[in-house]
Amino acid sequence: MVNKRLAALITAIVAAAVIVPAYLRAGSEPTSGTSARSVADDRKPLRRRRAREGRPMHRIFEEDRFTKEKVKEVLAFAKKHFPDEHERIQSLRKENPRQARRALRRMWWLYKRVRHLPEEIQAAAVAKHRLNIAIFRMHRQIIQATDQGEKAKLKKKLRDLLGKQFDNDQAVKEYKVKRLAQELAKLKAEIEQRKKDRKKIISKRLEMLMKPRPAAGREFRKPKPVDE
């Protein structure tokens, strides 16, 4: 009796040693009625699945679609503020279109942030972007420098760059605060006017609600009487 129980226990241990590692390698097994292919498909990105199934891929940020008009706008912006980068992008468009598109998209994100700013504030924002690049390069030079005298000179230049960056950043922030103050004053004035026109606003709203509306084109079924 003991030998039979021991043999059954050994058989169960051996089966577990084979099944459990296989299960761990494969991950969670699909439930009954679900194939491994469908589980793998569920793990694919939504855009890829939609493309395979022929369904439309709705863009969340429609304004960021890179149209020909946007390319023209970005190139004009780059030509005005970043002439060297403009020439590089134009060369890449012939030699490496994919890399050119990446460069255009990076420039688009900057253009998108500054395009609605006034001319002088836009210039300050663009200068701040240039200084960010210059600061990064200067910092890398300081790290790589071995001569202490050269490192001290580079550090002084870095301080000057940081000062210019601060001034440009301050100009942009001051403009934003001024614009927000104007919007706040406008909103306060609107609220005060609404207080004065309270009765008029309510009467107009009531009048709109009481206007007869055109028939919707279908009749609602009347509820059946409950049998007593």
CYANA upper distance limits for C-alpha pairs under 8 A (distance plus 0.5 A):
  1 MET  CA      5 ARG  CA      6.97
  2 VAL  CA      6 LEU  CA      6.65
  3 ASN  CA      7 ALA  CA      6.57
  4 LYS  CA      8 ALA  CA      6.73
  5 ARG  CA      9 LEU  CA      6.69
  6 LEU  CA     10 ILE  CA      6.74
  7 ALA  CA     11 THR  CA      6.73
  8 ALA  CA     12 ALA  CA      6.79
  9 LEU  CA     13 ILE  CA      6.79
 10 ILE  CA     14 VAL  CA      6.73
 11 THR  CA     15 ALA  CA      6.73
 12 ALA  CA     16 ALA  CA      6.71
 13 ILE  CA     17 ALA  CA      6.70
 14 VAL  CA     18 VAL  CA      6.98
 15 ALA  CA     19 ILE  CA      6.62
 16 ALA  CA     20 VAL  CA      6.15
 17 ALA  CA     21 PRO  CA      7.29
 18 VAL  CA     22 ALA  CA      7.20
 19 ILE  CA     23 TYR  CA      6.68
 20 VAL  CA     24 LEU  CA      6.70
 21 PRO  CA     25 ARG  CA      6.67
 22 ALA  CA     26 ALA  CA      6.74
 23 TYR  CA     27 GLY  CA      6.48
 23 TYR  CA     28 SER  CA      7.65
 23 TYR  CA     29 GLU  CA      7.83
 24 LEU  CA     28 SER  CA      8.11
 29 GLU  CA     36 ALA  CA      8.29
 30 PRO  CA     34 THR  CA      6.22
 30 PRO  CA     35 SER  CA      6.99
 30 PRO  CA     36 ALA  CA      6.74
 30 PRO  CA     39 VAL  CA      7.26
 34 THR  CA     38 SER  CA      7.15
 34 THR  CA     39 VAL  CA      7.77
 35 SER  CA     39 VAL  CA      7.10
 36 ALA  CA     40 ALA  CA      6.75
 37 ARG  CA     41 ASP  CA      6.63
 38 SER  CA     42 ASP  CA      6.74
 39 VAL  CA     43 ARG  CA      7.18
 40 ALA  CA     44 LYS  CA      7.29
 41 ASP  CA     49 ARG  CA      7.81
 44 LYS  CA     48 ARG  CA      7.24
 44 LYS  CA     49 ARG  CA      7.10
 45 PRO  CA     49 ARG  CA      6.98
 46 LEU  CA     50 ARG  CA      6.59
 47 ARG  CA     51 ALA  CA      6.68
 47 ARG  CA     57 MET  CA      6.90
 48 ARG  CA     52 ARG  CA      6.74
 49 ARG  CA     53 GLU  CA      6.65
 50 ARG  CA     54 GLY  CA      6.55
 50 ARG  CA     55 ARG  CA      5.51
 50 ARG  CA     56 PRO  CA      7.20
 50 ARG  CA     57 MET  CA      6.88
 51 ALA  CA     55 ARG  CA      6.61
 51 ALA  CA     56 PRO  CA      7.80
 51 ALA  CA     57 MET  CA      7.68
 61 PHE  CA     65 ARG  CA      8.03
 66 PHE  CA     70 LYS  CA      6.54
 66 PHE  CA     71 VAL  CA      7.41
 66 PHE  CA    105 ARG  CA      8.47
 67 THR  CA     71 VAL  CA      6.91
 68 LYS  CA     72 LYS  CA      6.87
 69 GLU  CA     73 GLU  CA      6.84
 70 LYS  CA     74 VAL  CA      6.58
 71 VAL  CA     75 LEU  CA      6.56
 71 VAL  CA    104 LEU  CA      7.83
 72 LYS  CA     76 ALA  CA      6.65
 73 GLU  CA     77 PHE  CA      6.70
 74 VAL  CA     78 ALA  CA      6.56
 74 VAL  CA    104 LEU  CA      7.48
 74 VAL  CA    107 MET  CA      7.20
 74 VAL  CA    108 TRP  CA      6.40
 74 VAL  CA    111 TYR  CA      7.31
 75 LEU  CA     79 LYS  CA      6.50
 75 LEU  CA     86 HIS  CA      7.08
 75 LEU  CA    104 LEU  CA      8.29
 76 ALA  CA     80 LYS  CA      6.78
 77 PHE  CA     81 HIS  CA      6.71
 77 PHE  CA     82 PHE  CA      8.22
 77 PHE  CA    111 TYR  CA      7.59
 78 ALA  CA     82 PHE  CA      5.25
 78 ALA  CA     83 PRO  CA      6.68
 78 ALA  CA     85 GLU  CA      7.27
 78 ALA  CA     86 HIS  CA      5.78
 78 ALA  CA    107 MET  CA      7.85
 79 LYS  CA     83 PRO  CA      5.13
 79 LYS  CA     84 ASP  CA      8.46
 79 LYS  CA     85 GLU  CA      8.31
 79 LYS  CA     86 HIS  CA      5.74
 79 LYS  CA     87 GLU  CA      8.44
 81 HIS  CA    126 VAL  CA      7.79
 82 PHE  CA     86 HIS  CA      6.61
 83 PRO  CA     87 GLU  CA      6.83
 84 ASP  CA     88 ARG  CA      6.85
 85 GLU  CA     89 ILE  CA      6.61
 86 HIS  CA     90 GLN  CA      6.73
 87 GLU  CA     91 SER  CA      6.78
 88 ARG  CA     92 LEU  CA      6.67
 89 ILE  CA     93 ARG  CA      6.64
 89 ILE  CA    100 ALA  CA      6.00
 89 ILE  CA    103 ALA  CA      7.29
 89 ILE  CA    104 LEU  CA      7.78
 90 GLN  CA     94 LYS  CA      7.55
 90 GLN  CA    100 ALA  CA      8.19
 91 SER  CA     95 GLU  CA      6.81
 92 LEU  CA     96 ASN  CA      5.36
 92 LEU  CA     97 PRO  CA      6.48
 92 LEU  CA     99 GLN  CA      7.22
 92 LEU  CA    100 ALA  CA      5.50
 93 ARG  CA     97 PRO  CA      5.03
 93 ARG  CA     98 ARG  CA      8.40
 93 ARG  CA     99 GLN  CA      8.42
 93 ARG  CA    100 ALA  CA      5.76
 93 ARG  CA    101 ARG  CA      8.20
 96 ASN  CA    100 ALA  CA      6.72
 97 PRO  CA    101 ARG  CA      6.60
 98 ARG  CA    102 ARG  CA      7.07
 99 GLN  CA    103 ALA  CA      6.85
100 ALA  CA    104 LEU  CA      6.62
101 ARG  CA    105 ARG  CA      6.60
102 ARG  CA    106 ARG  CA      6.81
103 ALA  CA    107 MET  CA      6.77
104 LEU  CA    108 TRP  CA      6.51
105 ARG  CA    109 TRP  CA      6.96
106 ARG  CA    110 LEU  CA      7.37
107 MET  CA    111 TYR  CA      6.66
108 TRP  CA    112 LYS  CA      6.36
109 TRP  CA    113 ARG  CA      7.00
110 LEU  CA    114 VAL  CA      7.07
111 TYR  CA    115 ARG  CA      6.04
114 VAL  CA    122 GLN  CA      6.06
114 VAL  CA    125 ALA  CA      7.29
114 VAL  CA    126 VAL  CA      8.29
115 ARG  CA    122 GLN  CA      7.65
117 LEU  CA    121 ILE  CA      6.46
117 LEU  CA    122 GLN  CA      5.80
118 PRO  CA    122 GLN  CA      6.35
119 GLU  CA    123 ALA  CA      6.72
120 GLU  CA    124 ALA  CA      6.91
121 ILE  CA    125 ALA  CA      6.74
121 ILE  CA    171 ALA  CA      7.36
121 ILE  CA    172 VAL  CA      6.46
121 ILE  CA    175 TYR  CA      7.93
122 GLN  CA    126 VAL  CA      6.67
123 ALA  CA    127 ALA  CA      6.57
124 ALA  CA    128 LYS  CA      6.64
124 ALA  CA    168 ASN  CA      5.48
124 ALA  CA    169 ASP  CA      7.83
124 ALA  CA    171 ALA  CA      7.42
124 ALA  CA    172 VAL  CA      7.34
125 ALA  CA    129 HIS  CA      6.91
125 ALA  CA    168 ASN  CA      7.06
125 ALA  CA    169 ASP  CA      7.53
125 ALA  CA    172 VAL  CA      7.06
126 VAL  CA    130 ARG  CA      6.87
127 ALA  CA    131 LEU  CA      6.61
127 ALA  CA    165 GLN  CA      8.26
127 ALA  CA    168 ASN  CA      7.47
128 LYS  CA    132 ASN  CA      6.71
128 LYS  CA    164 LYS  CA      8.45
128 LYS  CA    165 GLN  CA      5.90
128 LYS  CA    168 ASN  CA      6.28
128 LYS  CA    169 ASP  CA      7.03
129 HIS  CA    133 ILE  CA      7.22
130 ARG  CA    134 ALA  CA      6.86
131 LEU  CA    135 ILE  CA      6.37
131 LEU  CA    161 LEU  CA      7.12
131 LEU  CA    162 LEU  CA      8.40
131 LEU  CA    164 LYS  CA      8.25
131 LEU  CA    165 GLN  CA      6.57
132 ASN  CA    136 PHE  CA      6.74
132 ASN  CA    165 GLN  CA      8.03
133 ILE  CA    137 ARG  CA      6.86
134 ALA  CA    138 MET  CA      6.56
134 ALA  CA    161 LEU  CA      8.17
135 ILE  CA    139 HIS  CA      6.51
135 ILE  CA    158 LEU  CA      6.91
135 ILE  CA    161 LEU  CA      7.03
135 ILE  CA    162 LEU  CA      7.78
136 PHE  CA    140 ARG  CA      6.82
137 ARG  CA    141 GLN  CA      6.81
138 MET  CA    142 ILE  CA      6.81
138 MET  CA    154 LEU  CA      7.47
138 MET  CA    157 LYS  CA      8.50
138 MET  CA    158 LEU  CA      6.82
139 HIS  CA    143 ILE  CA      6.88
139 HIS  CA    158 LEU  CA      7.74
140 ARG  CA    144 GLN  CA      6.78
141 GLN  CA    145 ALA  CA      6.47
141 GLN  CA    154 LEU  CA      8.13
142 ILE  CA    151 LYS  CA      6.04
142 ILE  CA    154 LEU  CA      6.71
142 ILE  CA    155 LYS  CA      7.45
145 ALA  CA    150 GLU  CA      7.51
145 ALA  CA    151 LYS  CA      6.43
146 THR  CA    150 GLU  CA      8.36
146 THR  CA    151 LYS  CA      7.79
147 ASP  CA    151 LYS  CA      6.66
148 GLN  CA    152 ALA  CA      6.64
149 GLY  CA    153 LYS  CA      6.99
150 GLU  CA    154 LEU  CA      6.76
151 LYS  CA    155 LYS  CA      6.56
152 ALA  CA    156 LYS  CA      6.81
153 LYS  CA    157 LYS  CA      6.92
154 LEU  CA    158 LEU  CA      6.62
155 LYS  CA    159 ARG  CA      6.76
156 LYS  CA    160 ASP  CA      6.98
157 LYS  CA    161 LEU  CA      6.80
158 LEU  CA    162 LEU  CA      6.66
159 ARG  CA    163 GLY  CA      6.73
160 ASP  CA    164 LYS  CA      6.89
161 LEU  CA    165 GLN  CA      6.59
162 LEU  CA    166 PHE  CA      6.60
163 GLY  CA    167 ASP  CA      6.86
164 LYS  CA    168 ASN  CA      6.83
165 GLN  CA    169 ASP  CA      6.57
166 PHE  CA    170 GLN  CA      6.45
167 ASP  CA    171 ALA  CA      6.80
168 ASN  CA    172 VAL  CA      6.97
169 ASP  CA    173 LYS  CA      6.75
170 GLN  CA    174 GLU  CA      6.52
171 ALA  CA    175 TYR  CA      6.77
172 VAL  CA    176 LYS  CA      6.85
173 LYS  CA    177 VAL  CA      6.70
174 GLU  CA    178 LYS  CA      6.67
175 TYR  CA    179 ARG  CA      6.69
176 LYS  CA    180 LEU  CA      6.62
177 VAL  CA    181 ALA  CA      6.61
178 LYS  CA    182 GLN  CA      6.85
179 ARG  CA    183 GLU  CA      6.81
180 LEU  CA    184 LEU  CA      6.54
181 ALA  CA    185 ALA  CA      6.66
182 GLN  CA    186 LYS  CA      6.72
183 GLU  CA    187 LEU  CA      6.65
184 LEU  CA    188 LYS  CA      6.66
185 ALA  CA    189 ALA  CA      6.75
186 LYS  CA    190 GLU  CA      6.75
187 LEU  CA    191 ILE  CA      6.74
188 LYS  CA    192 GLU  CA      6.78
189 ALA  CA    193 GLN  CA      6.73
190 GLU  CA    194 ARG  CA      6.73
191 ILE  CA    195 LYS  CA      6.90
192 GLU  CA    196 LYS  CA      7.18
193 GLN  CA    197 ASP  CA      6.78
194 ARG  CA    198 ARG  CA      6.27
194 ARG  CA    201 ILE  CA      8.31
197 ASP  CA    201 ILE  CA      6.54
198 ARG  CA    202 ILE  CA      6.76
199 LYS  CA    203 SER  CA      6.59
200 LYS  CA    204 LYS  CA      6.64
201 ILE  CA    205 ARG  CA      6.68
202 ILE  CA    206 LEU  CA      6.62
203 SER  CA    207 GLU  CA      6.61
204 LYS  CA    208 MET  CA      6.81
205 ARG  CA    209 LEU  CA      6.84
206 LEU  CA    210 MET  CA      6.74
207 GLU  CA    211 LYS  CA      6.93
